[in-house]
Structures are given as C-alpha cells and as structure tokens.
Amino acid sequence: MIARPKPPEDYDDNPPLDADFFARARPAAPGEAARLRAILKRIVEAHEEGRPMDDAIPEARETLAEAE
C-alpha cells in the first residue's frame, strides 16, 4: 500500500452535518451506489482474506472522483 501524506492540521475529517453540508449533497446517479458498494465489498474482502488492497483502493478512489 502506498503511504499517503498527512492532511493539513486544520483538516476536519468529520465535518458537522449542517445546512451547508446538505446544500452540497446530491442523490446518487443511477448505478452509482451499486458500483460504490461493489468496490467497498472488494476492499473489505481483500482485507479479511489478508490480500493486498493496492488494486481495489485506487479503483475506489477513481470511482469516488467520478461521483463528485
């Protein structure tokens, strides 16, 4: 697995679910949720079986970037 750089000191990885958050939220496109579930399932299965996740994680990253 590739080490990622640390986030900035002021980065909040658990932001409040306030009006601003929901103003930017949008429903999933058709098939988007199913694709994300399938990728997450592959990551979890790889982890549980002790296999490297180096293939599944970049694919998940790419799919999430497309979803934005």
Predicted model as a PDB file, atoms N, CA, C, CB and O in Angstrom, pLDDT in the B-factor column:
MODEL        1                                                                  
ATOM      1  N   MET A   1       0.841  -1.171   0.000  1.00 64.00           N  
ATOM      2  CA  MET A   1       0.000   0.000   0.000  1.00 64.00           C  
ATOM      3  C   MET A   1       0.892   1.241   0.000  1.00 64.00           C  
ATOM      4  CB  MET A   1      -0.960  -0.006   1.217  1.00 64.00           C  
ATOM      5  O   MET A   1       1.950   1.248   0.628  1.00 64.00           O  
ATOM      6  N   ILE A   2       0.478   2.252  -0.680  1.00 76.00           N  
ATOM      7  CA  ILE A   2       1.247   3.488  -0.784  1.00 76.00           C  
ATOM      8  C   ILE A   2       0.892   4.403   0.392  1.00 76.00           C  
ATOM      9  CB  ILE A   2       0.972   4.202  -2.145  1.00 76.00           C  
ATOM     10  O   ILE A   2      -0.284   4.637   0.667  1.00 76.00           O  
ATOM     11  N   ALA A   3       1.900   4.911   1.075  1.00 81.00           N  
ATOM     12  CA  ALA A   3       1.672   5.826   2.190  1.00 81.00           C  
ATOM     13  C   ALA A   3       1.159   7.159   1.659  1.00 81.00           C  
ATOM     14  CB  ALA A   3       2.969   6.030   3.013  1.00 81.00           C  
ATOM     15  O   ALA A   3       1.687   7.702   0.689  1.00 81.00           O  
ATOM     16  N   ARG A   4       0.136   7.669   2.304  1.00 80.00           N  
ATOM     17  CA  ARG A   4      -0.417   8.962   1.904  1.00 80.00           C  
ATOM     18  C   ARG A   4       0.121  10.056   2.812  1.00 80.00           C  
ATOM     19  CB  ARG A   4      -1.960   8.939   1.945  1.00 80.00           C  
ATOM     20  O   ARG A   4       0.431   9.798   3.975  1.00 80.00           O  
ATOM     21  N   PRO A   5       0.236  11.274   2.297  1.00 85.00           N  
ATOM     22  CA  PRO A   5       0.702  12.368   3.158  1.00 85.00           C  
ATOM     23  C   PRO A   5      -0.360  12.702   4.212  1.00 85.00           C  
ATOM     24  CB  PRO A   5       1.035  13.629   2.309  1.00 85.00           C  
ATOM     25  O   PRO A   5      -1.552  12.479   4.000  1.00 85.00           O  
ATOM     26  N   LYS A   6       0.085  13.229   5.327  1.00 85.00           N  
ATOM     27  CA  LYS A   6      -0.840  13.628   6.388  1.00 85.00           C  
ATOM     28  C   LYS A   6      -1.670  14.816   5.920  1.00 85.00           C  
ATOM     29  CB  LYS A   6      -0.073  13.977   7.693  1.00 85.00           C  
ATOM     30  O   LYS A   6      -1.176  15.666   5.179  1.00 85.00           O  
ATOM     31  N   PRO A   7      -2.929  14.878   6.349  1.00 83.00           N  
ATOM     32  CA  PRO A   7      -3.759  16.031   5.977  1.00 83.00           C  
ATOM     33  C   PRO A   7      -3.287  17.277   6.729  1.00 83.00           C  
ATOM     34  CB  PRO A   7      -5.261  15.750   6.279  1.00 83.00           C  
ATOM     35  O   PRO A   7      -2.567  17.172   7.722  1.00 83.00           O  
ATOM     36  N   PRO A   8      -3.691  18.442   6.257  1.00 88.00           N  
ATOM     37  CA  PRO A   8      -3.325  19.681   6.959  1.00 88.00           C  
ATOM     38  C   PRO A   8      -3.841  19.653   8.401  1.00 88.00           C  
ATOM     39  CB  PRO A   8      -3.891  20.918   6.212  1.00 88.00           C  
ATOM     40  O   PRO A   8      -4.820  18.970   8.704  1.00 88.00           O  
ATOM     41  N   GLU A   9      -3.187  20.384   9.268  1.00 87.00           N  
ATOM     42  CA  GLU A   9      -3.558  20.419  10.691  1.00 87.00           C  
ATOM     43  C   GLU A   9      -5.024  20.799  10.904  1.00 87.00           C  
ATOM     44  CB  GLU A   9      -2.665  21.402  11.436  1.00 87.00           C  
ATOM     45  O   GLU A   9      -5.679  20.273  11.803  1.00 87.00           O  
ATOM     46  N   ASP A  10      -5.539  21.712  10.077  1.00 86.00           N  
ATOM     47  CA  ASP A  10      -6.911  22.189  10.278  1.00 86.00           C  
ATOM     48  C   ASP A  10      -7.954  21.351   9.538  1.00 86.00           C  
ATOM     49  CB  ASP A  10      -7.018  23.627   9.831  1.00 86.00           C  
ATOM     50  O   ASP A  10      -9.128  21.722   9.509  1.00 86.00           O  
ATOM     51  N   TYR A  11      -7.550  20.229   8.940  1.00 85.00           N  
ATOM     52  CA  TYR A  11      -8.478  19.374   8.200  1.00 85.00           C  
ATOM     53  C   TYR A  11      -9.413  18.659   9.172  1.00 85.00           C  
ATOM     54  CB  TYR A  11      -7.708  18.345   7.334  1.00 85.00           C  
ATOM     55  O   TYR A  11      -8.962  18.077  10.159  1.00 85.00           O  
ATOM     56  N   ASP A  12     -10.702  18.703   8.896  1.00 82.00           N  
ATOM     57  CA  ASP A  12     -11.712  18.047   9.727  1.00 82.00           C  
ATOM     58  C   ASP A  12     -12.291  16.890   8.937  1.00 82.00           C  
ATOM     59  CB  ASP A  12     -12.834  19.045  10.166  1.00 82.00           C  
ATOM     60  O   ASP A  12     -13.063  17.104   8.002  1.00 82.00           O  
ATOM     61  N   ASP A  13     -11.930  15.665   9.300  1.00 79.00           N  
ATOM     62  CA  ASP A  13     -12.425  14.507   8.554  1.00 79.00           C  
ATOM     63  C   ASP A  13     -13.823  14.085   9.006  1.00 79.00           C  
ATOM     64  CB  ASP A  13     -11.463  13.340   8.708  1.00 79.00           C  
ATOM     65  O   ASP A  13     -14.373  13.108   8.497  1.00 79.00           O  
ATOM     66  N   ASN A  14     -14.386  14.806   9.942  1.00 81.00           N  
ATOM     67  CA  ASN A  14     -15.737  14.516  10.402  1.00 81.00           C  
ATOM     68  C   ASN A  14     -16.495  15.843  10.556  1.00 81.00           C  
ATOM     69  CB  ASN A  14     -15.713  13.716  11.752  1.00 81.00           C  
ATOM     70  O   ASN A  14     -16.813  16.258  11.671  1.00 81.00           O  
ATOM     71  N   PRO A  15     -16.780  16.505   9.419  1.00 78.00           N  
ATOM     72  CA  PRO A  15     -17.417  17.823   9.494  1.00 78.00           C  
ATOM     73  C   PRO A  15     -18.865  17.703   9.994  1.00 78.00           C  
ATOM     74  CB  PRO A  15     -17.386  18.513   8.111  1.00 78.00           C  
ATOM     75  O   PRO A  15     -19.477  16.641   9.877  1.00 78.00           O  
ATOM     76  N   PRO A  16     -19.398  18.772  10.538  1.00 85.00           N  
ATOM     77  CA  PRO A  16     -20.786  18.745  11.021  1.00 85.00           C  
ATOM     78  C   PRO A  16     -21.759  18.592   9.842  1.00 85.00           C  
ATOM     79  CB  PRO A  16     -21.111  20.040  11.826  1.00 85.00           C  
ATOM     80  O   PRO A  16     -21.521  19.116   8.754  1.00 85.00           O  
ATOM     81  N   LEU A  17     -22.825  17.885  10.076  1.00 87.00           N  
ATOM     82  CA  LEU A  17     -23.861  17.709   9.048  1.00 87.00           C  
ATOM     83  C   LEU A  17     -24.859  18.859   9.189  1.00 87.00           C  
ATOM     84  CB  LEU A  17     -24.584  16.303   9.185  1.00 87.00           C  
ATOM     85  O   LEU A  17     -25.980  18.685   9.666  1.00 87.00           O  
ATOM     86  N   ASP A  18     -24.417  20.020   8.764  1.00 89.00           N  
ATOM     87  CA  ASP A  18     -25.243  21.218   8.890  1.00 89.00           C  
ATOM     88  C   ASP A  18     -25.886  21.574   7.552  1.00 89.00           C  
ATOM     89  CB  ASP A  18     -24.404  22.397   9.406  1.00 89.00           C  
ATOM     90  O   ASP A  18     -25.806  20.805   6.594  1.00 89.00           O  
ATOM     91  N   ALA A  19     -26.511  22.722   7.495  1.00 91.00           N  
ATOM     92  CA  ALA A  19     -27.212  23.150   6.275  1.00 91.00           C  
ATOM     93  C   ALA A  19     -26.248  23.263   5.087  1.00 91.00           C  
ATOM     94  CB  ALA A  19     -27.915  24.503   6.512  1.00 91.00           C  
ATOM     95  O   ALA A  19     -26.626  22.950   3.958  1.00 91.00           O  
ATOM     96  N   ASP A  20     -25.011  23.705   5.330  1.00 88.00           N  
ATOM     97  CA  ASP A  20     -24.026  23.825   4.255  1.00 88.00           C  
ATOM     98  C   ASP A  20     -23.705  22.459   3.660  1.00 88.00           C  
ATOM     99  CB  ASP A  20     -22.744  24.490   4.773  1.00 88.00           C  
ATOM    100  O   ASP A  20     -23.592  22.319   2.442  1.00 88.00           O  
ATOM    101  N   PHE A  21     -23.559  21.459   4.515  1.00 84.00           N  
ATOM    102  CA  PHE A  21     -23.296  20.105   4.035  1.00 84.00           C  
ATOM    103  C   PHE A  21     -24.420  19.626   3.128  1.00 84.00           C  
ATOM    104  CB  PHE A  21     -23.120  19.142   5.213  1.00 84.00           C  
ATOM    105  O   PHE A  21     -24.163  19.122   2.035  1.00 84.00           O  
ATOM    106  N   PHE A  22     -25.654  19.778   3.569  1.00 86.00           N  
ATOM    107  CA  PHE A  22     -26.789  19.291   2.794  1.00 86.00           C  
ATOM    108  C   PHE A  22     -27.064  20.134   1.550  1.00 86.00           C  
ATOM    109  CB  PHE A  22     -28.018  19.256   3.661  1.00 86.00           C  
ATOM    110  O   PHE A  22     -27.688  19.658   0.602  1.00 86.00           O  
ATOM    111  N   ALA A  23     -26.602  21.376   1.553  1.00 88.00           N  
ATOM    112  CA  ALA A  23     -26.753  22.211   0.363  1.00 88.00           C  
ATOM    113  C   ALA A  23     -25.878  21.678  -0.769  1.00 88.00           C  
ATOM    114  CB  ALA A  23     -26.391  23.680   0.678  1.00 88.00           C  
ATOM    115  O   ALA A  23     -26.222  21.828  -1.942  1.00 88.00           O  
ATOM    116  N   ARG A  24     -24.739  21.052  -0.420  1.00 84.00           N  
ATOM    117  CA  ARG A  24     -23.839  20.495  -1.427  1.00 84.00           C  
ATOM    118  C   ARG A  24     -24.148  19.041  -1.761  1.00 84.00           C  
ATOM    119  CB  ARG A  24     -22.415  20.609  -0.955  1.00 84.00           C  
ATOM    120  O   ARG A  24     -23.626  18.509  -2.740  1.00 84.00           O  
ATOM    121  N   ALA A  25     -24.986  18.394  -0.964  1.00 82.00           N  
ATOM    122  CA  ALA A  25     -25.297  16.977  -1.170  1.00 82.00           C  
ATOM    123  C   ALA A  25     -26.176  16.797  -2.407  1.00 82.00           C  
ATOM    124  CB  ALA A  25     -25.999  16.388   0.075  1.00 82.00           C  
ATOM    125  O   ALA A  25     -26.913  17.699  -2.806  1.00 82.00           O  
ATOM    126  N   ARG A  26     -26.078  15.620  -2.996  1.00 81.00           N  
ATOM    127  CA  ARG A  26     -26.917  15.307  -4.150  1.00 81.00           C  
ATOM    128  C   ARG A  26     -27.215  13.813  -4.121  1.00 81.00           C  
ATOM    129  CB  ARG A  26     -26.222  15.723  -5.497  1.00 81.00           C  
ATOM    130  O   ARG A  26     -26.441  13.042  -3.555  1.00 81.00           O  
ATOM    131  N   PRO A  27     -28.309  13.400  -4.714  1.00 83.00           N  
ATOM    132  CA  PRO A  27     -28.606  11.963  -4.749  1.00 83.00           C  
ATOM    133  C   PRO A  27     -27.631  11.227  -5.669  1.00 83.00           C  
ATOM    134  CB  PRO A  27     -30.058  11.723  -5.216  1.00 83.00           C  
ATOM    135  O   PRO A  27     -27.042  11.820  -6.573  1.00 83.00           O  
ATOM    136  N   ALA A  28     -27.477   9.956  -5.427  1.00 79.00           N  
ATOM    137  CA  ALA A  28     -26.596   9.136  -6.263  1.00 79.00           C  
ATOM    138  C   ALA A  28     -27.194   8.993  -7.657  1.00 79.00           C  
ATOM    139  CB  ALA A  28     -26.370   7.740  -5.625  1.00 79.00           C  
ATOM    140  O   ALA A  28     -28.410   8.886  -7.819  1.00 79.00           O  
ATOM    141  N   ALA A  29     -26.325   8.994  -8.651  1.00 82.00           N  
ATOM    142  CA  ALA A  29     -26.749   8.768 -10.027  1.00 82.00           C  
ATOM    143  C   ALA A  29     -27.134   7.294 -10.189  1.00 82.00           C  
ATOM    144  CB  ALA A  29     -25.621   9.168 -11.035  1.00 82.00           C  
ATOM    145  O   ALA A  29     -26.716   6.464  -9.383  1.00 82.00           O  
ATOM    146  N   PRO A  30     -27.918   6.956 -11.210  1.00 85.00           N  
ATOM    147  CA  PRO A  30     -28.290   5.553 -11.411  1.00 85.00           C  
ATOM    148  C   PRO A  30     -27.053   4.660 -11.511  1.00 85.00           C  
ATOM    149  CB  PRO A  30     -29.148   5.406 -12.676  1.00 85.00           C  
ATOM    150  O   PRO A  30     -26.148   4.921 -12.303  1.00 85.00           O  
ATOM    151  N   GLY A  31     -27.029   3.622 -10.710  1.00 86.00           N  
ATOM    152  CA  GLY A  31     -25.928   2.673 -10.712  1.00 86.00           C  
ATOM    153  C   GLY A  31     -24.732   3.076  -9.862  1.00 86.00           C  
ATOM    154  O   GLY A  31     -23.866   2.247  -9.579  1.00 86.00           O  
ATOM    155  N   GLU A  32     -24.675   4.338  -9.454  1.00 84.00           N  
ATOM    156  CA  GLU A  32     -23.523   4.833  -8.709  1.00 84.00           C  
ATOM    157  C   GLU A  32     -23.391   4.147  -7.348  1.00 84.00           C  
ATOM    158  CB  GLU A  32     -23.632   6.342  -8.522  1.00 84.00           C  
ATOM    159  O   GLU A  32     -22.298   3.721  -6.975  1.00 84.00           O  
ATOM    160  N   ALA A  33     -24.480   4.038  -6.616  1.00 84.00           N  
ATOM    161  CA  ALA A  33     -24.433   3.404  -5.294  1.00 84.00           C  
ATOM    162  C   ALA A  33     -24.032   1.937  -5.418  1.00 84.00           C  
ATOM    163  CB  ALA A  33     -25.798   3.526  -4.585  1.00 84.00           C  
ATOM    164  O   ALA A  33     -23.258   1.437  -4.602  1.00 84.00           O  
ATOM    165  N   ALA A  34     -24.543   1.256  -6.415  1.00 87.00           N  
ATOM    166  CA  ALA A  34     -24.196  -0.156  -6.611  1.00 87.00           C  
ATOM    167  C   ALA A  34     -22.715  -0.318  -6.930  1.00 87.00           C  
ATOM    168  CB  ALA A  34     -25.044  -0.766  -7.736  1.00 87.00           C  
ATOM    169  O   ALA A  34     -22.080  -1.245  -6.427  1.00 87.00           O  
ATOM    170  N   ARG A  35     -22.152   0.562  -7.752  1.00 85.00           N  
ATOM    171  CA  ARG A  35     -20.718   0.494  -8.068  1.00 85.00           C  
ATOM    172  C   ARG A  35     -19.872   0.723  -6.823  1.00 85.00           C  
ATOM    173  CB  ARG A  35     -20.354   1.528  -9.145  1.00 85.00           C  
ATOM    174  O   ARG A  35     -18.887   0.021  -6.597  1.00 85.00           O  
ATOM    175  N   LEU A  36     -20.261   1.711  -6.014  1.00 83.00           N  
ATOM    176  CA  LEU A  36     -19.512   2.006  -4.798  1.00 83.00           C  
ATOM    177  C   LEU A  36     -19.610   0.858  -3.799  1.00 83.00           C  
ATOM    178  CB  LEU A  36     -20.019   3.300  -4.164  1.00 83.00           C  
ATOM    179  O   LEU A  36     -18.619   0.518  -3.152  1.00 83.00           O  
ATOM    180  N   ARG A  37     -20.796   0.255  -3.666  1.00 86.00           N  
ATOM    181  CA  ARG A  37     -20.949  -0.899  -2.776  1.00 86.00           C  
ATOM    182  C   ARG A  37     -20.067  -2.061  -3.223  1.00 86.00           C  
ATOM    183  CB  ARG A  37     -22.415  -1.344  -2.724  1.00 86.00           C  
ATOM    184  O   ARG A  37     -19.435  -2.715  -2.394  1.00 86.00           O  
ATOM    185  N   ALA A  38     -20.021  -2.323  -4.539  1.00 87.00           N  
ATOM    186  CA  ALA A  38     -19.214  -3.420  -5.073  1.00 87.00           C  
ATOM    187  C   ALA A  38     -17.734  -3.191  -4.794  1.00 87.00           C  
ATOM    188  CB  ALA A  38     -19.448  -3.576  -6.583  1.00 87.00           C  
ATOM    189  O   ALA A  38     -17.022  -4.126  -4.430  1.00 87.00           O  
ATOM    190  N   ILE A  39     -17.266  -1.962  -4.959  1.00 83.00           N  
ATOM    191  CA  ILE A  39     -15.857  -1.647  -4.704  1.00 83.00           C  
ATOM    192  C   ILE A  39     -15.548  -1.770  -3.217  1.00 83.00           C  
ATOM    193  CB  ILE A  39     -15.516  -0.226  -5.205  1.00 83.00           C  
ATOM    194  O   ILE A  39     -14.517  -2.328  -2.842  1.00 83.00           O  
ATOM    195  N   LEU A  40     -16.424  -1.260  -2.378  1.00 85.00           N  
ATOM    196  CA  LEU A  40     -16.220  -1.382  -0.931  1.00 85.00           C  
ATOM    197  C   LEU A  40     -16.196  -2.852  -0.526  1.00 85.00           C  
ATOM    198  CB  LEU A  40     -17.329  -0.629  -0.156  1.00 85.00           C  
ATOM    199  O   LEU A  40     -15.393  -3.250   0.318  1.00 85.00           O  
ATOM    200  N   LYS A  41     -17.062  -3.653  -1.115  1.00 88.00           N  
ATOM    201  CA  LYS A  41     -17.086  -5.087  -0.812  1.00 88.00           C  
ATOM    202  C   LYS A  41     -15.749  -5.739  -1.175  1.00 88.00           C  
ATOM    203  CB  LYS A  41     -18.241  -5.781  -1.570  1.00 88.00           C  
ATOM    204  O   LYS A  41     -15.234  -6.558  -0.415  1.00 88.00           O  
ATOM    205  N   ARG A  42     -15.183  -5.376  -2.339  1.00 84.00           N  
ATOM    206  CA  ARG A  42     -13.890  -5.946  -2.735  1.00 84.00           C  
ATOM    207  C   ARG A  42     -12.778  -5.541  -1.766  1.00 84.00           C  
ATOM    208  CB  ARG A  42     -13.527  -5.500  -4.159  1.00 84.00           C  
ATOM    209  O   ARG A  42     -11.905  -6.349  -1.449  1.00 84.00           O  
ATOM    210  N   ILE A  43     -12.810  -4.293  -1.295  1.00 84.00           N  
ATOM    211  CA  ILE A  43     -11.807  -3.830  -0.344  1.00 84.00           C  
ATOM    212  C   ILE A  43     -11.927  -4.605   0.965  1.00 84.00           C  
ATOM    213  CB  ILE A  43     -11.954  -2.317  -0.090  1.00 84.00           C  
ATOM    214  O   ILE A  43     -10.924  -5.066   1.509  1.00 84.00           O  
ATOM    215  N   VAL A  44     -13.144  -4.749   1.469  1.00 86.00           N  
ATOM    216  CA  VAL A  44     -13.368  -5.458   2.728  1.00 86.00           C  
ATOM    217  C   VAL A  44     -12.964  -6.927   2.594  1.00 86.00           C  
ATOM    218  CB  VAL A  44     -14.846  -5.346   3.157  1.00 86.00           C  
ATOM    219  O   VAL A  44     -12.316  -7.477   3.485  1.00 86.00           O  
ATOM    220  N   GLU A  45     -13.344  -7.556   1.490  1.00 86.00           N  
ATOM    221  CA  GLU A  45     -12.980  -8.961   1.294  1.00 86.00           C  
ATOM    222  C   GLU A  45     -11.466  -9.142   1.220  1.00 86.00           C  
ATOM    223  CB  GLU A  45     -13.630  -9.505   0.020  1.00 86.00           C  
ATOM    224  O   GLU A  45     -10.924 -10.085   1.797  1.00 86.00           O  
ATOM    225  N   ALA A  46     -10.788  -8.246   0.517  1.00 84.00           N  
ATOM    226  CA  ALA A  46      -9.330  -8.324   0.431  1.00 84.00           C  
ATOM    227  C   ALA A  46      -8.712  -8.194   1.816  1.00 84.00           C  
ATOM    228  CB  ALA A  46      -8.779  -7.232  -0.506  1.00 84.00           C  
ATOM    229  O   ALA A  46      -7.785  -8.926   2.162  1.00 84.00           O  
ATOM    230  N   HIS A  47      -9.226  -7.267   2.597  1.00 84.00           N  
ATOM    231  CA  HIS A  47      -8.716  -7.071   3.953  1.00 84.00           C  
ATOM    232  C   HIS A  47      -8.950  -8.313   4.811  1.00 84.00           C  
ATOM    233  CB  HIS A  47      -9.379  -5.848   4.601  1.00 84.00           C  
ATOM    234  O   HIS A  47      -8.045  -8.768   5.510  1.00 84.00           O  
ATOM    235  N   GLU A  48     -10.166  -8.860   4.756  1.00 89.00           N  
ATOM    236  CA  GLU A  48     -10.498 -10.028   5.569  1.00 89.00           C  
ATOM    237  C   GLU A  48      -9.672 -11.253   5.175  1.00 89.00           C  
ATOM    238  CB  GLU A  48     -11.983 -10.345   5.444  1.00 89.00           C  
ATOM    239  O   GLU A  48      -9.346 -12.082   6.024  1.00 89.00           O  
ATOM    240  N   GLU A  49      -9.335 -11.368   3.895  1.00 87.00           N  
ATOM    241  CA  GLU A  49      -8.574 -12.517   3.419  1.00 87.00           C  
ATOM    242  C   GLU A  49      -7.063 -12.284   3.480  1.00 87.00           C  
ATOM    243  CB  GLU A  49      -8.982 -12.849   2.003  1.00 87.00           C  
ATOM    244  O   GLU A  49      -6.283 -13.170   3.130  1.00 87.00           O  
ATOM    245  N   GLY A  50      -6.657 -11.109   3.918  1.00 86.00           N  
ATOM    246  CA  GLY A  50      -5.232 -10.809   4.030  1.00 86.00           C  
ATOM    247  C   GLY A  50      -4.567 -10.516   2.696  1.00 86.00           C  
ATOM    248  O   GLY A  50      -3.340 -10.532   2.602  1.00 86.00           O  
ATOM    249  N   ARG A  51      -5.369 -10.245   1.647  1.00 81.00           N  
ATOM    250  CA  ARG A  51      -4.805  -9.918   0.339  1.00 81.00           C  
ATOM    251  C   ARG A  51      -4.491  -8.432   0.290  1.00 81.00           C  
ATOM    252  CB  ARG A  51      -5.778 -10.312  -0.806  1.00 81.00           C  
ATOM    253  O   ARG A  51      -5.098  -7.646   1.018  1.00 81.00           O  
ATOM    254  N   PRO A  52      -3.539  -8.035  -0.568  1.00 79.00           N  
ATOM    255  CA  PRO A  52      -3.237  -6.603  -0.695  1.00 79.00           C  
ATOM    256  C   PRO A  52      -4.437  -5.851  -1.292  1.00 79.00           C  
ATOM    257  CB  PRO A  52      -1.974  -6.390  -1.578  1.00 79.00           C  
ATOM    258  O   PRO A  52      -5.148  -6.360  -2.159  1.00 79.00           O  
ATOM    259  N   MET A  53      -4.627  -4.664  -0.813  1.00 75.00           N  
ATOM    260  CA  MET A  53      -5.735  -3.833  -1.290  1.00 75.00           C  
ATOM    261  C   MET A  53      -5.263  -2.808  -2.313  1.00 75.00           C  
ATOM    262  CB  MET A  53      -6.411  -3.124  -0.118  1.00 75.00           C  
ATOM    263  O   MET A  53      -5.997  -1.879  -2.648  1.00 75.00           O  
ATOM    264  N   ASP A  54      -4.049  -2.972  -2.805  1.00 77.00           N  
ATOM    265  CA  ASP A  54      -3.452  -1.998  -3.714  1.00 77.00           C  
ATOM    266  C   ASP A  54      -4.215  -1.841  -5.024  1.00 77.00           C  
ATOM    267  CB  ASP A  54      -2.040  -2.388  -4.010  1.00 77.00           C  
ATOM    268  O   ASP A  54      -4.115  -0.792  -5.661  1.00 77.00           O  
ATOM    269  N   ASP A  55      -4.973  -2.850  -5.447  1.00 73.00           N  
ATOM    270  CA  ASP A  55      -5.756  -2.729  -6.678  1.00 73.00           C  
ATOM    271  C   ASP A  55      -7.127  -2.124  -6.408  1.00 73.00           C  
ATOM    272  CB  ASP A  55      -5.912  -4.094  -7.343  1.00 73.00           C  
ATOM    273  O   ASP A  55      -7.600  -1.288  -7.178  1.00 73.00           O  
ATOM    274  N   ALA A  56      -7.762  -2.539  -5.326  1.00 73.00           N  
ATOM    275  CA  ALA A  56      -9.128  -2.103  -5.037  1.00 73.00           C  
ATOM    276  C   ALA A  56      -9.203  -0.635  -4.612  1.00 73.00           C  
ATOM    277  CB  ALA A  56      -9.724  -2.974  -3.953  1.00 73.00           C  
ATOM    278  O   ALA A  56     -10.141   0.067  -4.989  1.00 73.00           O  
ATOM    279  N   ILE A  57      -8.242  -0.171  -3.847  1.00 77.00           N  
ATOM    280  CA  ILE A  57      -8.302   1.199  -3.336  1.00 77.00           C  
ATOM    281  C   ILE A  57      -8.174   2.235  -4.456  1.00 77.00           C  
ATOM    282  CB  ILE A  57      -7.203   1.420  -2.301  1.00 77.00           C  
ATOM    283  O   ILE A  57      -8.968   3.176  -4.476  1.00 77.00           O  
ATOM    284  N   PRO A  58      -7.224   2.119  -5.390  1.00 79.00           N  
ATOM    285  CA  PRO A  58      -7.184   3.101  -6.484  1.00 79.00           C  
ATOM    286  C   PRO A  58      -8.471   3.094  -7.321  1.00 79.00           C  
ATOM    287  CB  PRO A  58      -5.981   2.823  -7.391  1.00 79.00           C  
ATOM    288  O   PRO A  58      -8.920   4.139  -7.792  1.00 79.00           O  
ATOM    289  N   GLU A  59      -9.053   1.913  -7.496  1.00 75.00           N  
ATOM    290  CA  GLU A  59     -10.318   1.834  -8.236  1.00 75.00           C  
ATOM    291  C   GLU A  59     -11.423   2.561  -7.474  1.00 75.00           C  
ATOM    292  CB  GLU A  59     -10.717   0.359  -8.481  1.00 75.00           C  
ATOM    293  O   GLU A  59     -12.243   3.251  -8.080  1.00 75.00           O  
ATOM    294  N   ALA A  60     -11.449   2.412  -6.168  1.00 75.00           N  
ATOM    295  CA  ALA A  60     -12.442   3.113  -5.354  1.00 75.00           C  
ATOM    296  C   ALA A  60     -12.227   4.623  -5.444  1.00 75.00           C  
ATOM    297  CB  ALA A  60     -12.369   2.645  -3.883  1.00 75.00           C  
ATOM    298  O   ALA A  60     -13.183   5.389  -5.569  1.00 75.00           O  
ATOM    299  N   ARG A  61     -10.968   5.038  -5.380  1.00 78.00           N  
ATOM    300  CA  ARG A  61     -10.641   6.463  -5.466  1.00 78.00           C  
ATOM    301  C   ARG A  61     -11.128   7.044  -6.793  1.00 78.00           C  
ATOM    302  CB  ARG A  61      -9.120   6.682  -5.313  1.00 78.00           C  
ATOM    303  O   ARG A  61     -11.705   8.130  -6.835  1.00 78.00           O  
ATOM    304  N   GLU A  62     -10.886   6.299  -7.876  1.00 78.00           N  
ATOM    305  CA  GLU A  62     -11.304   6.757  -9.202  1.00 78.00           C  
ATOM    306  C   GLU A  62     -12.830   6.860  -9.290  1.00 78.00           C  
ATOM    307  CB  GLU A  62     -10.772   5.804 -10.290  1.00 78.00           C  
ATOM    308  O   GLU A  62     -13.358   7.833  -9.828  1.00 78.00           O  
ATOM    309  N   THR A  63     -13.528   5.866  -8.767  1.00 72.00           N  
ATOM    310  CA  THR A  63     -14.987   5.874  -8.808  1.00 72.00           C  
ATOM    311  C   THR A  63     -15.550   7.022  -7.983  1.00 72.00           C  
ATOM    312  CB  THR A  63     -15.542   4.544  -8.303  1.00 72.00           C  
ATOM    313  O   THR A  63     -16.509   7.672  -8.400  1.00 72.00           O  
ATOM    314  N   LEU A  64     -14.964   7.278  -6.819  1.00 71.00           N  
ATOM    315  CA  LEU A  64     -15.428   8.385  -5.988  1.00 71.00           C  
ATOM    316  C   LEU A  64     -15.175   9.728  -6.665  1.00 71.00           C  
ATOM    317  CB  LEU A  64     -14.740   8.348  -4.623  1.00 71.00           C  
ATOM    318  O   LEU A  64     -16.004  10.633  -6.572  1.00 71.00           O  
ATOM    319  N   ALA A  65     -14.049   9.863  -7.340  1.00 73.00           N  
ATOM    320  CA  ALA A  65     -13.753  11.112  -8.050  1.00 73.00           C  
ATOM    321  C   ALA A  65     -14.757  11.334  -9.163  1.00 73.00           C  
ATOM    322  CB  ALA A  65     -12.325  11.093  -8.620  1.00 73.00           C  
ATOM    323  O   ALA A  65     -15.179  12.465  -9.403  1.00 73.00           O  
ATOM    324  N   GLU A  66     -15.146  10.257  -9.852  1.00 71.00           N  
ATOM    325  CA  GLU A  66     -16.161  10.386 -10.897  1.00 71.00           C  
ATOM    326  C   GLU A  66     -17.518  10.771 -10.316  1.00 71.00           C  
ATOM    327  CB  GLU A  66     -16.281   9.080 -11.680  1.00 71.00           C  
ATOM    328  O   GLU A  66     -18.294  11.479 -10.958  1.00 71.00           O  
ATOM    329  N   ALA A  67     -17.803  10.305  -9.105  1.00 62.00           N  
ATOM    330  CA  ALA A  67     -19.098  10.578  -8.478  1.00 62.00           C  
ATOM    331  C   ALA A  67     -19.235  12.034  -8.069  1.00 62.00           C  
ATOM    332  CB  ALA A  67     -19.293   9.687  -7.265  1.00 62.00           C  
ATOM    333  O   ALA A  67     -20.348  12.554  -7.995  1.00 62.00           O  
ATOM    334  N   GLU A  68     -18.105  12.706  -7.800  1.00 59.00           N  
ATOM    335  CA  GLU A  68     -18.164  14.114  -7.402  1.00 59.00           C  
ATOM    336  C   GLU A  68     -18.568  14.915  -8.596  1.00 59.00           C  
ATOM    337  CB  GLU A  68     -16.812  14.614  -6.834  1.00 59.00           C  
ATOM    338  O   GLU A  68     -18.686  16.138  -8.508  1.00 59.00           O  
TER     339      GLU A  68                                                      
ENDMDL                                                                          
END                                                                             
